[in-house]
Amino acid sequence: MILLLLRVFFSIAASTDLPRRPLCRRLISLLRRQKSSCSGVNNCIYLSFFVSQAAKGTYNKMDGSDSHFESKRIVFVTVGTTSFDSLVRTVDTDQVKKELSKKGYTHLIIQMGRGSYIPNKSSGEDGSLVVDYFTFSSSIADYLRSASLIISHAGSGSIFETLRLGKPLIVVVNEDLMDNHQSELAEELAERKHLFCGRPQTLYQVIEALDLDSIVPYQSGDASPVAKLINRYLGFPAD
Amino acid sequence: MVEFVSIVFFAVITATLLVVRILYVISQTSKPIRNTSQRHLSTLVVLGSGGHTAEMINLLSVMQKDRFAPRFYIAAATDNMSLQKAHVFEETLDDKTSLQGPDDTQFLQIYRSREVGQSYITSVGTTLLALAHALWLMIKIRPQVILCNGPGTCIPICAIAFIFKVLGIRWSYIFYVESIARVKRLSLSGLLLYKLRMADQLFVQWPQLQKQYPRAHYVGRLM
């Protein structure tokens, strides 16, 4: 009976907004204490279920743009100044869109650059992804900031701009490029777990296996060692 | 007969002198200066596209603006963004250090020897044109320091700088920072400057690259 009441309370707490948050948190701590002292195995399972649910609810609320309960979770696809039709075509497939929906993403915005493939727009009435596209924009940074996931070509500009913002990033290597050195950087950074790396044909698998908790935050580099060496080389006094 | 011998003799002498001078220049390249009497050195910055320019701006932002002045920025004529970024960078400097150093920063465009996708036959002509343009710009600027980090446009400029050294027109120091995008192999520009020993110092941003090219310096990541 008590458990049933608690369950009702939590469903209310999780769905309503900020004012209830402190109460909700107090209850979590209370429950945690109870959990540690409770004896029945069944009770324990129930309680842990509640704790995890409630914790998820408050966590997501604290973290504004990424809210579980908020309607918008944007995936931003960028190809930079190049054309990368095979990527645009891939993200436009039902397979990839379905995987993105499954992961809880609601919007798909595609920056298609000089490409000639035009993706299908969708306003998402039937519960599918909302899809929109544009060719170029001077405010790519704003799109990156508003996105919850970024799928990018392997250009170092886009990669580091995204990493600096601390956003989850999937880099898709363009295999059509002649001198394909771009994959080097993406693969190295993927090995260091700063981002995920794939090819157009494996993109849906990368999304399927997406584990945002495995990402290691990227520490920005520092140019001063180079400047110091150049200064020393040219015989300028060290400061 | 005597005339022929004297011509050959003269040619041999000139060739020997030239070889000696080239060897001297190569041996002097990559030797650091102990103490400079110069207060500032004119600096040529070769900008590439996108990521290259971002890296270069990162480097410039930590360098002493009064020592590396006046500054000349060069970018490919088809690349509008890079010079624009350099403009923005210089403007932010003007606010902070308007009183320091000679301030006649210039922004220049250079013809590219080959556009992406251009055919090889027509690129012979455009390469010659690009070389001539680079020579003209280098005669005008005669920089003491050249900073570059990857774009192909830096090769004709560095080659001309080398010729200037051999002919004694201007001694310049070439610093090449390999792009962060190069993890396993040097770019063609980097490889040429490394093998021909044209760059005074060559920096790489990944340790595994330094192992392959021991004369390069590993300096960590710029981005």
HADDOCK unambig.tbl for C-alpha pairs under 7 A between the chains (distance, minus, plus):
assign (segid A and resid 156 and name CA) (segid B and resid 51 and name CA) 5.26 0.50 0.50
assign (segid A and resid 156 and name CA) (segid B and resid 181 and name CA) 6.38 0.50 0.50
assign (segid A and resid 157 and name CA) (segid B and resid 50 and name CA) 5.96 0.50 0.50
assign (segid A and resid 157 and name CA) (segid B and resid 51 and name CA) 4.30 0.50 0.50
assign (segid A and resid 160 and name CA) (segid B and resid 223 and name CA) 6.87 0.50 0.50
assign (segid A and resid 182 and name CA) (segid B and resid 181 and name CA) 6.48 0.50 0.50
assign (segid A and resid 184 and name CA) (segid B and resid 181 and name CA) 6.88 0.50 0.50
assign (segid A and resid 184 and name CA) (segid B and resid 182 and name CA) 6.76 0.50 0.50
assign (segid A and resid 184 and name CA) (segid B and resid 183 and name CA) 5.83 0.50 0.50
assign (segid A and resid 184 and name CA) (segid B and resid 184 and name CA) 6.92 0.50 0.50
assign (segid A and resid 185 and name CA) (segid B and resid 181 and name CA) 5.04 0.50 0.50
assign (segid A and resid 185 and name CA) (segid B and resid 182 and name CA) 6.68 0.50 0.50
assign (segid A and resid 185 and name CA) (segid B and resid 183 and name CA) 6.14 0.50 0.50
assign (segid A and resid 220 and name CA) (segid B and resid 223 and name CA) 5.79 0.50 0.50
assign (segid A and resid 221 and name CA) (segid B and resid 220 and name CA) 6.98 0.50 0.50
assign (segid A and resid 221 and name CA) (segid B and resid 221 and name CA) 4.65 0.50 0.50
assign (segid A and resid 221 and name CA) (segid B and resid 222 and name CA) 4.77 0.50 0.50
assign (segid A and resid 221 and name CA) (segid B and resid 223 and name CA) 4.68 0.50 0.50
assign (segid A and resid 222 and name CA) (segid B and resid 221 and name CA) 6.21 0.50 0.50
assign (segid A and resid 222 and name CA) (segid B and resid 222 and name CA) 5.07 0.50 0.50
assign (segid A and resid 222 and name CA) (segid B and resid 223 and name CA) 6.81 0.50 0.50
assign (segid A and resid 223 and name CA) (segid B and resid 58 and name CA) 6.51 0.50 0.50
assign (segid A and resid 223 and name CA) (segid B and resid 59 and name CA) 5.16 0.50 0.50
assign (segid A and resid 223 and name CA) (segid B and resid 62 and name CA) 6.71 0.50 0.50
assign (segid A and resid 223 and name CA) (segid B and resid 222 and name CA) 4.78 0.50 0.50
assign (segid A and resid 224 and name CA) (segid B and resid 62 and name CA) 5.87 0.50 0.50
assign (segid A and resid 225 and name CA) (segid B and resid 219 and name CA) 6.06 0.50 0.50
assign (segid A and resid 226 and name CA) (segid B and resid 219 and name CA) 6.17 0.50 0.50
assign (segid A and resid 227 and name CA) (segid B and resid 59 and name CA) 6.95 0.50 0.50
assign (segid A and resid 227 and name CA) (segid B and resid 62 and name CA) 6.68 0.50 0.50
assign (segid A and resid 227 and name CA) (segid B and resid 63 and name CA) 5.63 0.50 0.50
assign (segid A and resid 233 and name CA) (segid B and resid 32 and name CA) 4.69 0.50 0.50
assign (segid A and resid 233 and name CA) (segid B and resid 33 and name CA) 5.95 0.50 0.50
assign (segid A and resid 234 and name CA) (segid B and resid 32 and name CA) 6.26 0.50 0.50
assign (segid A and resid 234 and name CA) (segid B and resid 33 and name CA) 5.29 0.50 0.50
assign (segid A and resid 234 and name CA) (segid B and resid 36 and name CA) 6.72 0.50 0.50
assign (segid A and resid 235 and name CA) (segid B and resid 33 and name CA) 5.06 0.50 0.50
assign (segid A and resid 235 and name CA) (segid B and resid 34 and name CA) 5.09 0.50 0.50
assign (segid A and resid 235 and name CA) (segid B and resid 35 and name CA) 4.43 0.50 0.50
assign (segid A and resid 235 and name CA) (segid B and resid 36 and name CA) 4.96 0.50 0.50
assign (segid A and resid 236 and name CA) (segid B and resid 35 and name CA) 6.61 0.50 0.50
assign (segid A and resid 236 and name CA) (segid B and resid 36 and name CA) 6.12 0.50 0.50
